[in-house]
């Protein structure tokens, strides 16, 4: 599998699990179920809690994989930013290395 395709699927997984975690977290707030009961809308608390836990675990795992895949880039950018000199320019083009001083 190409690196770009892998990054795409990791990022989509992170976005999807973040949304699931955020929505289920909001639904777990005490005020939301009380408000929805007025309109005869009920959510099974156990199911929402399990969904929230698994979405959080998937998010944590996909962030870890994302960081591992981009570790060299993170180190390079961090070193570059720490050694930043006046007048130096940084590129982010496809031909050159990302964050390399020219």
Residue frames relative to the residue before (quaternion, step in Angstrom):
aa qw qx qy qz dx dy dz
X 1.0000 0.0000 0.0000 0.0000 0.00 0.00 0.00
X 0.4958 -0.6640 0.4737 0.2980 3.56 -0.95 0.86
X 0.6070 -0.5789 0.4103 0.3579 3.54 -1.16 0.66
X 0.6414 0.5295 -0.3227 0.4517 3.60 0.99 -0.81
X 0.6536 0.5058 -0.3092 0.4705 3.57 0.96 -0.86
X 0.6407 0.5214 -0.3163 0.4665 3.58 0.98 -0.84
X 0.6486 0.5109 -0.3126 0.4697 3.59 0.95 -0.90
X 0.6261 0.5437 -0.3334 0.4486 3.57 1.00 -0.82
X 0.7025 0.4648 -0.2776 0.4619 3.59 0.79 -0.98
X 0.6175 0.5248 -0.3421 0.4756 3.60 1.05 -0.71
X 0.6833 0.4878 -0.2899 0.4595 3.60 0.88 -0.92
X 0.6383 0.5038 -0.3265 0.4818 3.60 1.00 -0.76
X 0.6391 0.5225 -0.3175 0.4667 3.59 1.01 -0.79
X 0.6421 0.5094 -0.3206 0.4748 3.58 1.01 -0.80
X 0.6670 0.5020 -0.3081 0.4562 3.59 0.89 -0.91
X 0.6727 0.5018 -0.2953 0.4566 3.58 0.89 -0.94
X 0.6934 0.4571 -0.2876 0.4770 3.60 0.86 -0.91
X 0.5965 0.5404 -0.3682 0.4654 3.61 1.10 -0.57
X 0.6665 0.5008 -0.3085 0.4580 3.59 0.87 -0.92
X 0.6461 0.5102 -0.3191 0.4694 3.59 0.96 -0.85
X 0.6713 0.4985 -0.2928 0.4638 3.56 0.93 -0.91
X 0.6649 0.5049 -0.3055 0.4579 3.58 0.95 -0.85
X 0.6847 0.4777 -0.2919 0.4667 3.60 0.84 -0.95
X 0.6814 0.4674 -0.3037 0.4743 3.59 0.88 -0.86
X 0.6154 0.5389 -0.3447 0.4605 3.60 1.10 -0.60
X 0.6443 0.5013 -0.3166 0.4830 3.57 1.03 -0.78
X 0.6619 0.5097 -0.3061 0.4566 3.57 0.99 -0.83
X 0.6425 0.5266 -0.3207 0.4551 3.59 1.19 -0.50
X 0.4895 0.6488 -0.4465 0.3743 3.61 1.21 -0.24
X 0.5704 -0.6437 0.3891 0.3301 3.57 -0.94 0.83
X 0.6716 0.5258 -0.3130 0.4177 3.59 0.94 -0.81
X 0.6251 0.5718 -0.3458 0.4034 3.60 1.02 -0.74
X 0.6896 0.4518 -0.3161 0.4694 3.67 0.71 -0.87
X 0.6273 0.5337 -0.3458 0.4496 3.61 1.01 -0.73
X 0.6528 0.5105 -0.3055 0.4690 3.55 1.02 -0.82
X 0.7014 0.4844 -0.2742 0.4452 3.58 0.89 -0.94
X 0.5743 0.5906 -0.3808 0.4200 3.61 1.13 -0.58
X 0.5773 0.5933 -0.3707 0.4211 3.58 1.10 -0.63
X 0.7532 0.3484 -0.1839 0.5267 3.56 1.13 -0.68
X 0.5166 -0.6784 0.3800 0.3585 3.58 1.26 0.49
X 0.4556 0.6210 -0.4881 0.4105 3.57 1.00 0.88
X 0.0182 -0.8102 0.5845 -0.0414 3.56 -0.62 1.15
X 0.1458 -0.7618 0.6255 0.0839 3.53 -1.12 0.77
X 0.4326 -0.6804 0.5157 0.2898 3.59 -0.92 0.81
X 0.4345 -0.7447 0.4505 0.2317 3.55 -0.46 1.25
X 0.6471 0.5275 -0.3269 0.4428 3.58 0.92 -0.87
X 0.6656 0.5080 -0.3036 0.4547 3.59 0.90 -0.92
X 0.6653 0.4934 -0.3054 0.4697 3.57 0.93 -0.86
X 0.6383 0.5200 -0.3260 0.4646 3.58 1.01 -0.78
X 0.6633 0.4908 -0.3059 0.4750 3.60 0.92 -0.86
X 0.6328 0.5233 -0.3240 0.4698 3.59 0.98 -0.84
X 0.6542 0.5171 -0.3051 0.4598 3.57 0.96 -0.88
X 0.6636 0.5043 -0.3062 0.4600 3.60 0.93 -0.88
X 0.7061 0.4614 -0.2744 0.4617 3.59 0.83 -0.95
X 0.6259 0.5217 -0.3396 0.4698 3.59 1.03 -0.71
X 0.6478 0.5136 -0.3087 0.4704 3.58 1.03 -0.77
X 0.6530 0.5046 -0.3101 0.4719 3.58 1.00 -0.81
X 0.6537 0.4959 -0.3104 0.4799 3.59 0.97 -0.82
X 0.6311 0.5267 -0.3286 0.4650 3.58 1.01 -0.79
X 0.6620 0.5033 -0.3070 0.4627 3.59 0.89 -0.92
X 0.6697 0.4968 -0.2998 0.4636 3.59 0.95 -0.84
X 0.6867 0.4725 -0.2980 0.4652 3.58 0.91 -0.83
X 0.6073 0.5214 -0.3573 0.4813 3.61 1.10 -0.57
X 0.6316 0.5295 -0.3281 0.4616 3.59 0.99 -0.79
X 0.6623 0.4830 -0.3018 0.4868 3.60 0.91 -0.90
X 0.6258 0.5440 -0.3296 0.4515 3.59 1.00 -0.83
X 0.6733 0.4879 -0.2904 0.4736 3.59 0.93 -0.90
X 0.6345 0.5205 -0.3307 0.4660 3.60 1.00 -0.77
X 0.6803 0.4955 -0.2931 0.4535 3.58 0.90 -0.90
X 0.7655 0.3401 -0.1836 0.5144 3.60 1.09 -0.64
X 0.3044 0.8064 -0.4733 0.1817 3.58 1.25 0.23
X 0.6541 0.5098 -0.3252 0.4544 3.62 0.86 -0.88
X 0.6538 0.5082 -0.3112 0.4663 3.56 0.95 -0.87
X 0.6499 0.5206 -0.3180 0.4533 3.61 0.95 -0.85
X 0.6529 0.5017 -0.3100 0.4753 3.58 0.97 -0.86
X 0.6539 0.5213 -0.3109 0.4516 3.59 0.91 -0.91
X 0.6864 0.4728 -0.2863 0.4726 3.59 0.84 -0.95
X 0.6391 0.5246 -0.3316 0.4543 3.59 0.98 -0.80
X 0.6613 0.4909 -0.3058 0.4777 3.59 0.91 -0.89
X 0.6500 0.5235 -0.3122 0.4537 3.56 0.96 -0.88
X 0.6853 0.4799 -0.2892 0.4652 3.57 0.89 -0.88
X 0.6584 0.5036 -0.3139 0.4630 3.60 1.04 -0.67
X 0.7305 0.3882 -0.2213 0.5164 3.58 1.16 -0.61
X 0.2667 0.8169 -0.4836 0.1661 3.55 1.27 0.20
X 0.1181 -0.7841 0.6082 0.0373 3.54 -0.84 1.07
X 0.5881 -0.5732 0.4302 0.3748 3.53 -1.19 0.49
X 0.8052 0.2762 -0.2176 0.4775 3.56 -1.02 0.84
X 0.5329 0.6200 -0.4165 0.3977 3.58 1.21 -0.10
X 0.1936 -0.7669 0.5993 0.1232 3.56 -1.05 0.72
X 0.2499 -0.7665 0.5787 0.1229 3.51 -1.15 0.63
X 0.2290 -0.7823 0.5653 0.1265 3.56 -0.95 0.86
X 0.0914 -0.7678 0.6309 0.0644 3.50 -1.27 0.45
X 0.3442 0.7515 -0.4905 0.2761 3.54 0.91 0.92
X 0.6454 -0.5514 0.3761 0.3714 3.57 -1.27 0.37
X 0.6676 0.5183 -0.3220 0.4266 3.61 0.99 -0.71
X 0.7557 0.3363 -0.1982 0.5259 3.57 0.96 -0.85
X 0.6017 -0.5306 0.4265 0.4178 3.52 -1.28 0.05
X 0.5421 -0.6415 0.4429 0.3137 3.51 -0.99 0.86
X 0.8476 0.1755 -0.1461 0.4791 3.54 -0.90 0.97
X 0.4820 0.6662 -0.4438 0.3563 3.61 1.19 0.25
X 0.4607 -0.6836 0.4991 0.2671 3.55 -0.95 0.94
X 0.1369 -0.7872 0.5971 0.0704 3.57 -0.99 0.87
